[in-house]
Amino acid sequence: MNHGNFVVSLDFELMWGVRDIVTIRQYGKNIAGVHTVIPKLLDAFGAYDIKATFATVGFLFFESKAALLANVPQNLPSYNDANLSPYNGYLETLGDDYTNDPFHYAPLLIKAIRQHPQHEISTHTFSHYYCLAPGQTIEQFRADMVAAKNIALTYGIFVTSVIFPRNQYNPLYAEVCTALGITAYRGNEAHWIYDSTKEIKSVPLRLLFSIGGSYGSGLKKVFRRVLRMMDSYINLSGQNCYSMEYLQSKFPVDIPSSRLLRPYSPSLAILEPLRLMRIKKGMTYAAKNNLTYHLWWHPHNFGINQDKNFAFLEKILKHYKKLHLKYNFQSVTMSKLAENILKQTRH
């Protein structure tokens, strides 16, 4: 492939993606804001010829509580942590339909995305399923994914890519995805600050965290989280761009994250130029070297401070257009990139 690729993916989930962490009272403004964010994203993407992947939680397709309840899989996730499951009483709290519950339904937004066929609607699983959570099984995951595929089909959408909630990729589940026609997923950055299965490189820090027991384990999570935040502003993990050889090495095709587009934060406003430079440098590196750069976020990240967030996004999209003209940098959806990769692999 004689050009680089710019992949944009969005984890479209509304309250289903955060219901185990925050309440509507705490985060409802962000969630309600998605109903204006999506149309603005479609306008911005159209203005700069961006082809995006909207990974959509299956629950969002429904127009009513009754329809959702009628389509719940029989084999439900048996998480050890019952709070992770929406099936333990949470569904009963939903509004009757999308007209009076903007937090859990989004049929009109999905139909709006469908009006822009350059974009892809993929799946974020049916129920925002946690593939690495203790207690759940591969058969429960299969049931969830079948339900996700089926509800998308009612809109005429054949799903061929998946973004796993909380980026919890379970390699044991790859065969399920393949059997269901999934050709691509978004993996994590390879650097150890993003991959919790990799050891921290500093020997003194490893020793400190191991001595601490459960406290040390919690401290290690916080440490990684702080470094990830810092990595949004200064280069700690590299540019996280991916070669054709890497992308051809797995099936389904792993199109890993390059950068999470974090939302505007008033307390960190002074650092905005660094945040923008970090992303633009990664995009430029990918464009110059015929690599893939994958930017992602949640629409609810833009739910508040919308003017600031969209002004920042426009700077990124303008940079994409510059790279497109100079280096033939191409915007592509996850499934289209996977299709291109598989064609080259067969040759």
N, C-alpha and C positions, 0 to 999 in steps of 0.2 A: 504494500500500500504506500503510494508515494505522497501521502499527505498525513497530517495529524488530525485527530478527532476531538471534538468538544462535546462531551455528554453532559446533559443536565437532567437530573432526576429529582422528583419531589415525592415525599412520603405523605400522601393525602389521607388523613386519618381522623380529623376532627377530634372529638373527645375520646374516641376509642383508643387513641395512642397514649393518652395521659391519665385515664380514669383511675388507674391504680396508684397514681402519684399525687394528683391534685384534684380539687373539686371544681365544679362549675363556678362557684362563688370566687374561688381563687384565680381561675384561669379563663373564665368565660368570655372576657373581652377579646382575648386572643383568638378563641375558637369562633366566636360570632363574626370576627373580622374576616375570616376566611371567605365568607360569602361575597365580600367585595375584593378580596385579594385575588381570587382565581380569575375573574374577568380582567383585572388589571394585568395579571401575568400573561394572559392570552394576548392582550393588546401589545404588551412590551415584547413578547416573543415574536409576534407577527411583524412588528416594526423592524426587528433585527434578524429576521429569518432564522430563528431558533426552533429546533425540533426537540421537544421535551418528552420525557417519560413521566407520566403521572401514575405512581404506584398507589392503588386505591384500595382501602379496606372494604371488604365485601359488604359489610353492614350498611355502608353509605349508599348503596344502590337502591335500597328499599324506600318506598314512599310512605309506608305505615308500619306501626308496631305489629299489627296483626299479620302482615305479609312477612315481616322479619321472623316472628315466632314460628310461622308455618314452615320456614325453611331452615330451621336450626338442625345441624347434623345430629344423628343419633349417638355417635361416638364422640363424646365431649372430652376436652383436655382435663386430665386429672392432676393438675399441678399440686405439688406439696404445699405451696403457698396459695391458699384459696383465693386471696385477694387478686391474683393475676387473672382469674377467670371472670369473664363478664356474665357467665351462666349461673352464678351463685347469687341470684337475686337482683343483679344490676339491671337486667332487661326489663324487669317489672317497673322500674322507675322512669322509663322512657315516655315521652309524649306520644300521643296517638298517631301523629303523622308529621311530615316535614314542614307543614305550615305553622305548627306551634312548637316545634323542637328543632332549632337550628344547630344544635350541638351534636346530633347523632345521625341525621339524614342529609343526603346531598344529591338527590336525583337530578335536580335542575342544573347543578354545577357539572355533573358528569355529562349531561346532555349538551351543555355549553362547550365542554372540551371536545365532544364528538363533532361539533360544528367546525372544528379545525383539524382536518384529517392528517396534517403533517405531524401531529403529536400522537404519542402512544399512550393508551391506557393499559397499564399492567396491574399486577396484584400486589397488595401489601398483606396478603392472606385474608381469609374471611373474617376472622374475629380478632385480628392483631395477635396472632399466635406466636408464643415464645418457644422457639425450637430448642433452646438449651436449658429451659427451666426444668428442674428436677420434678419427676413424677409423670410427665406427659410421655406419650409413646409415638412411635412412627405411624401406627395405624390411625391414631387420633389426628396426627398431622395430615395424613392422606385424606381423611374425611373432611378436614377443614379446607384443604386445597381443592377438593372436588366441589365443595359448596361455593368456593370463590370463583372457580371456572364457570359453574352453572349459572350463577346470578349475572356474571358478566355476559354470558351468551344471550340472556334475555334482552340485552341492549345491542345485540349483534356484534359483540366484542369477543374475539378469540384471543385469550391471554397467552403470551409466549415468554414473558419475563416476570421475575419476582424480586421484590426487595423485602428482605426478612426484617420484621419488627425488631427494634433495638440492634439491628445488624447481627442478629444471632444466627449465624450460618452453622448448620449441623451437617458435616460431610456425609453422615450416614443417611441423610434424607435426599441426597442428590438423585438417587435412583427413582424416588417417588416423583420428583420434579420432571425428570426425563420422560417417565411413563405418561405424564400428563401434558407433554408437549412444551415444557419450559426449556428454552434454549439459553437463557442468560439470567444472571443475578448480580447484585452489587455486593462485592466482598469488602473487607476492611483494608485499610492501609497496612503495609507489611511491617512497618516500624513497631518496635516493642511497646511504645507508649499507646498504640492503638490496638495491639493484639495481646489480650490478657493471658493467652496461652504461652507467651514468650516470657522468659526470665528478664528481669531488670539487669542491665549490663554491669552496673556498679556493684562490685563485691561487698563493700561496706554497707550499702543500702540493702542488698539482698539479705545480709546477715541481720541487720536491724529489723527488717520486716518479718523474718522468720522467727526471731526471738520473741516478738510481740504476740504470737498466737493469733487469736481472732481479732484482737486489737490491731496487730501488725497487718493483718489482711485488709482490714478496713482502711488503715493508714495508707497502704499501698494503692488502693483504689483512688483515694483522694489525691495522692501524689501523681498518679497517671492523669487524673482529670485536670489538675493544675497545669501539667506539662502540655496537655492537649490545648488548653486555653492559650497558653503562651505560644504554642505552635501556630496559632491563627495570626499572630503578629510578627513573630520572628522565626527564622527557619531552623527548627530543631530536628525535623524528620526527613528533610529533603523535599524535592518537588512532587514526589508521588505521581509520576507519570509512567505510562505502561507501554511496552513495546508490543509489536505484533506477535513476536515469539512467545511472550508471556501470555497474551490473550488467547493464543492457540493451544495453550498447554492444558486446559481443563475443559470438561464438558459436564453440565452446562457451562457456558462461557462465563468466567469470572471477570466482570468489569469493575474493578475495585474503586472505592472512593479515592479521590485526590484531596478534596477539601470540603468540609462542612461550611456552608455559608451561614455564619452566625448572625443573629439579628442585631440591629443597632442597639447599643446600650448607652444611655446618657452619661453614666459614670465613667465610661471608657471612650467617650467621644474624641478626646484628644489623640487617641491611638488609631482613629479611622484611616488616616493615610497609610499607616503600616499594614493594616488589615487588607486594604485594597492592593497595595504593592505586593503583598504575599501571594494573593490570588493571581494578579496580572503576570508576575514573574513565572509562576507555574504554567500558566496558559502559554506564555511566550516560549518557554522551554519546550513544551509539547509541540507547538507549531513548528519551531525551527528544526526539531529532531524527528518529526513524523511519529509522534507518540500520542497516546490518548490521555486527556485530562477530564476528570469526572467531578463535577460540582453538584452538590445536593443540599437540600434543606427541606423543612416542613412548611407548607403554606401558613400554618398558625404561627410560625416564627415571625411572619410579617404582619400578624393580626393587629398589632398596635405599632405606633410610630411608622405608619405606612409611608408617609412622604419621605422620611429619612431612608427607610429600607429600599424603596423603589428608586430613589435618587442614586443610592449606592449600586443597586443592581444595574441601572442604566449605564453606569461607568464601566462595569464588567462587560456588558453587551456591546458597548461601543468599542471596547478593546478587542472583543471577538471579531467584529467587522473589520477592524484594522488588520488583524492577523489573517483573516480570510482573504482579504485582497492581496496581502503581501506574501503569504506562504501557502495559500489554498487550504487553510485550516477549515475543517468541515464540521458543522453541527449535525449530530446524528442521534437517533433514539437508541436505547439499549438493544432492542430487538433487531433493529436494522444493522447495527454494528455487528451483532452476533451473526446475522445472516451473511454479511460481507466476509467475516472471518471464516465461517464454515465453507463458503464458496472457495476461498483461497486455500483452505486446508485440503479440500478434495482435489485441487489441482496440484 
